[in-house]
Amino acid sequence: MPYHSADQEIYLYNYQGYTPDGLKGIRWYTNNGTLEKVRLSNLTRPLLHDLYNGIEDNLPLDVIYSIKQNQIIDVVLQNTVATNGVCESHPFHLHGHKFWIYSRGEGLYNSSANIQTSVQSPVLRDSLTLHATSYSHTTPNRNASNYLKPCGWIKMRFIADNPGLWLLHCHIGSHLFMGMTVVLKEDIEHLAMYSFSQN
């Protein structure tokens, strides 16, 4: 793992919230964006094909994060207490890359205080668990008044060496379905379509 400073840090604040219609539904949001299936169900072409052909009209921009070729990227996943007062753990998976866990901690991430790695010789991986460091279902201090309190974070690091659109999402099926997904838009200038028709 490269130990010098990252070229870009992406902070992803994950929280559970109600849909805009009030109490009729609950979604998982990341930085106020949510990638629900209904947002993608009307597409007639894959987003990657559109992007290859310079069409970005269908991209869900509120959940897309752009990164450049060969940058060292740090992604910070922030956990918060859900609407029921419980902080849940989330197994996150990144498509298109392997990464290292750079550091982790309790409470709220602070970029100026949490800049050093807490891991020596980290393992290259494609999944991690964003643990509930407080307010979990096993602790006695859980109640609805804890909603949105920070309850742990984890920082992953990878090298942007694979052009494309890559999902980063919680691997719990219901959380994925409820929108706990972002898309990394990587080095589109060097995107090549070898296996698909370019029509």
Residue pairs with C-beta under 8 A, 6 or more apart in sequence:
1 100
1 102
1 117
1 122
1 157
2 72
2 157
2 159
3 117
4 72
5 72
6 71
6 72
6 73
6 74
6 157
7 68
7 71
7 72
7 73
8 67
8 68
8 71
8 72
8 73
8 74
9 73
9 74
9 75
9 76
9 111
10 65
10 67
10 73
10 74
10 75
10 76
11 31
11 76
11 78
11 109
11 111
12 30
12 31
12 75
12 76
12 77
12 78
12 168
12 182
13 30
13 31
13 78
13 80
14 28
14 29
14 30
14 77
14 78
14 79
14 80
14 90
14 130
14 180
15 28
15 29
15 80
15 82
15 148
16 26
16 27
16 28
16 29
16 80
16 82
16 83
17 26
17 27
17 29
17 83
18 24
18 25
18 26
18 27
18 83
19 25
19 26
19 27
26 83
26 178
27 34
27 36
27 178
27 179
28 34
28 170
28 175
28 178
28 179
28 180
29 179
30 63
30 179
30 180
30 181
30 182
31 62
32 62
33 60
33 62
33 63
33 182
34 63
34 178
34 179
34 180
35 60
35 63
35 179
35 181
35 182
35 183
36 177
36 178
36 179
37 177
39 60
40 47
40 60
43 58
45 58
47 58
47 59
47 165
48 164
48 165
48 191
48 193
49 193
49 196
49 198
50 56
50 57
50 58
50 59
51 59
51 165
51 185
51 188
51 191
52 191
52 193
52 198
53 198
59 183
59 185
60 183
63 181
63 182
63 183
64 182
64 183
64 184
64 185
65 182
65 183
65 184
65 185
66 185
66 186
67 73
67 160
67 184
67 185
67 186
67 187
68 160
68 186
68 187
69 160
69 161
69 163
69 186
69 187
69 189
69 190
70 159
70 160
70 161
70 187
71 159
71 160
72 157
72 158
72 159
72 160
73 157
73 158
73 159
73 160
74 102
74 155
74 156
74 157
75 99
75 155
75 156
75 157
75 158
75 168
76 109
76 111
76 153
76 154
76 155
77 90
77 92
77 130
77 153
77 154
77 155
77 156
78 108
78 109
78 150
78 153
79 87
79 88
79 89
79 90
79 130
79 131
79 132
79 133
79 150
79 151
79 152
79 153
80 87
80 148
80 149
80 150
80 151
81 87
81 135
81 142
81 146
81 147
81 148
81 149
81 151
82 88
82 147
83 144
83 147
84 144
85 135
85 142
85 143
85 144
85 145
85 146
85 147
86 132
86 135
86 136
86 137
86 142
87 132
87 133
87 134
87 135
87 136
87 142
87 146
87 149
87 151
87 152
88 132
88 136
88 137
89 129
89 130
89 131
89 132
89 136
90 129
90 130
90 170
90 171
90 172
90 175
90 180
91 127
91 128
91 129
91 130
91 170
91 171
91 172
92 127
92 128
92 129
92 130
92 168
92 169
92 170
92 171
93 126
93 127
93 167
93 168
93 169
93 171
94 126
94 127
94 156
94 158
94 166
94 167
94 168
94 184
95 166
95 167
95 168
96 162
96 164
96 166
96 184
96 186
97 126
97 158
97 159
97 161
97 162
97 166
98 124
98 125
98 126
98 158
99 124
99 125
99 126
99 128
99 156
99 157
99 158
100 119
100 122
100 123
100 124
100 125
100 156
100 157
100 158
101 119
101 122
101 123
101 125
101 128
101 154
101 155
101 156
101 157
102 117
102 118
102 119
102 122
102 155
102 156
102 157
103 114
103 116
103 117
103 118
103 119
103 154
103 155
104 118
104 131
104 152
104 153
104 154
104 155
105 114
105 118
105 133
105 152
105 153
106 133
106 134
106 151
106 152
107 133
107 134
107 150
107 151
107 152
107 153
108 150
108 153
109 150
109 153
109 155
114 153
114 155
127 171
128 154
128 156
129 154
130 152
130 153
130 154
131 152
131 154
132 151
132 152
133 151
133 152
134 141
134 149
134 151
134 152
135 141
135 142
135 146
135 149
135 151
136 142
136 151
160 186
160 187
162 186
162 187
163 186
163 187
163 188
163 189
163 190
163 191
163 192
164 186
164 191
165 183
165 184
165 185
165 186
166 183
166 184
166 186
167 181
167 182
167 183
167 184
168 181
168 182
168 183
168 184
169 176
169 180
169 181
169 182
170 176
170 180
170 181
172 180
